[in-house]
Amino acid sequence: MKHIQGAFITGYITVVVKGNTPELFFQACMKHKIPVWNIKKIGKDTCEGNIKLQHVKYIKKIKKETDYKISFINKKGYPFLFKRFIRKKELLIALFLCFFLIIALSNIVWKVQITGVPKDIEEKINKQLDSYGIRPGTLSFSLDSASSIQQKLMNDIPELLWVGVHKKGTTFFLEGVEKIIVEEEENAGPQNLVATKKGVIKNIYVSKGLPKVKVNDYVKPGDILVSGDITEDNEENEEEDKEEKKKSKLVAAEGDITAKTWYEMTVTVPLQTKNEVLTGNNEKKHYIQLGGFKIPIWGFEDPDYQAIHTDTTKNSVYFFKWKLPIKIVQSTLSEKKYNKLSRTKEEAIKTGIKQARKELQLQLGPDAKILTEKVLHETTESGKVKLNLYIAVEEDIAQAEPIK
């Protein structure tokens, strides 16, 4: 029975043979290794039997070598069912439209659910989502990725500490965490203010404690700038409760002490550079992606750009709540140009100084003030200018240190 396994899948046909001793025809089929089953004699000169669809062409060759008449009846199996189905165009179109409608409805946003935030922030999120085009009835394909939406919400709503965005089925789920401003508790313990860097004191403002330095004093890391022990100028001769009074004179020193500090930096600036600029011209292409294959559905030709920058977004296709192995891919092809810039040595030095100031400002923070810079050494080799700079900065150098 092995030879007839899977016959319904590949399709099989009943062959009717007419002629003198029709059994010999099926015997010839067996000699040609063509399996035949359910052989029956239905008349004096007529026999029938089943053969696989793929062997019909061989049966016709055998028939040419004999005088038998053959006919094919009872076509069964998937290939014949499929042909019958194809012939019913109305049913086929209806099924296709039904499937397409289900796919379309499964990829529309029907609900936006926001959790974890108060009502006022929820309203702000809803307004922002509406401005992004995320509302019930919107096609998922036209929306940005979840990470992009998350980043936009974080930038546009400062009250959010964190927000998570994900899509499940036809629902957008957003879970947010509100920023809670916690005021720092005052440090009730006694402390000094000490220097964190070498520098020359420029300004002193002390709200609590005893100043230990003056303007234009040079200090090193660890030097006490403001002392939290104010008993030094207020000692009493009474011995009783002396220790208790001393403890009562230890305070948490507070103040702002700025000093002039110095930094050495090394920067390298090329005399020739090349930067990439987008011109603003772009074209979009849309594909249906099946596994590793892409089928273009819109935008078939590449734009006539010399250089192209490509941004690609992929959106999954759902059938009800199940994600299909199909993606809608949108590629934005933007024209880009490369600009070559040549600098003189003087321009390279100016660029290097500007770059060093910017890097140092990012390192020190916005409160630091860069005063002056001086080029200690400069060299030019291999088309690059190397600068050693000495930069003066005015910044807060005070740091709290508990009194042991």
C-alpha positions, 0 to 999 in steps of 0.5 A, a space after each residue: 500500500 506504500 505506492 498509494 500513500 499521499 495519492 489524494 494530495 497529489 491527485 489520482 484518476 480512474 482509468 477505464 480500459 476497453 479492448 481484448 483482455 484489458 487486464 494485459 494493459 494494467 500488466 504493462 503498466 506494472 512492467 513500466 513501474 506505474 502503480 495501479 490499484 483497485 483494478 476491477 473488471 466491469 465488463 467482458 472487455 472493460 477494466 478500470 483501475 486508479 493511477 496517480 495524476 503524475 503518471 497520466 503521461 506515461 499511460 498515454 505512451 503505453 496506450 500508443 503501443 497497444 490497440 486499447 481504448 482508454 478514458 479517464 473518469 472520477 478525478 479526485 484529490 487536491 489538484 482537482 478540488 483547487 481547479 474547481 475552486 478557481 473556477 468559482 470566481 465569485 466565491 474566490 473574490 468574496 473570500 479574498 475581500 473577506 480576508 483583506 477586510 479582516 487584515 485591514 481591521 486587525 491593523 487598525 488602532 481601536 483603543 489607546 489605554 494609558 495607565 500609571 499616571 494621574 488624570 491631568 498627565 493622562 489628558 496631556 498624553 492623549 493630546 500629544 498622541 492625537 497630534 502624532 496621529 495615534 487615535 482610534 481608527 488609525 492604520 498601524 502602518 502609518 504610525 512611527 515605531 513604539 520607541 520613536 513614540 516613547 522618545 517623543 512623549 518623553 521630550 514633549 511631556 516634562 512631567 514624565 519620568 518614564 513611559 513604556 509604549 507597546 502595541 498588542 493586537 488592535 490596542 496601544 498600551 502606554 504605561 507612564 511614571 510621573 516625576 516626583 520632585 523630592 526636596 533634599 533633606 537638610 544635612 543636620 550633621 556638622 560639616 566643613 566645605 573643602 576644596 576639590 581642585 587647585 585654584 585661586 579664590 575669586 568669590 566667597 559667600 558663606 551662609 553658615 560656618 566660619 570662612 578659612 580663606 580669603 579672595 586671591 588665596 591659593 588652595 589645594 584639594 582638601 583645604 578647608 574653605 569654610 569650617 563648621 566648627 565655630 567655637 574657635 572664636 567663642 571659647 568660654 573659660 567655664 569648665 562645666 558643660 564645656 563639652 556640651 557647649 562645644 557640640 552645640 557650636 558645630 554646624 553644617 557649613 554652607 556657602 558658594 566659593 568660586 575659584 579660578 582653575 586651570 586645565 590642559 587639553 589636547 585637540 587635533 583638527 584636520 586641515 581638510 574635512 568632509 561632511 554629509 548634508 541632506 538636501 531635503 529631496 526624498 522619495 518613499 518606497 513601500 514593500 510587503 516583506 515575506 521572510 527574507 523577500 520583499 515585494 514592492 507595492 509602491 515606488 518601483 524605481 530608484 531616485 536619480 541621486 548620486 548618494 542616498 541616505 536610507 531610513 527604514 521602518 517596519 510594521 507587523 501585520 496582524 490577523 486578529 491578535 496573531 502576528 503574521 510573518 508579513 511586514 509592511 516596510 517603508 523606506 525613505 530614500 533621501 538625497 545626500 551630498 558630501 561637502 569638502 572643506 579646506 581650512 587654513 592653519 589659522 582657521 584650524 586653530 580657531 576651530 580647535 579652540 572652539 572644540 576644546 571649549 565646548 568639550 570642557 564646558 560639557 565636562 564641567 557643566 553649565 555653571 562653570 565659566 570659561 575665562 581665557 585660553 592659551 595655545 602652549 604648543 602647536 604642530 602640523 603633520 599629516 594634514 592635521 594641526 595638533 594643539 596643546 591648550 591651557 584654559 582658565 575657568 571660574 567654577 565652584 570648587 566647594 564640597 561638603 565633608 562631614 566633621 568626624 
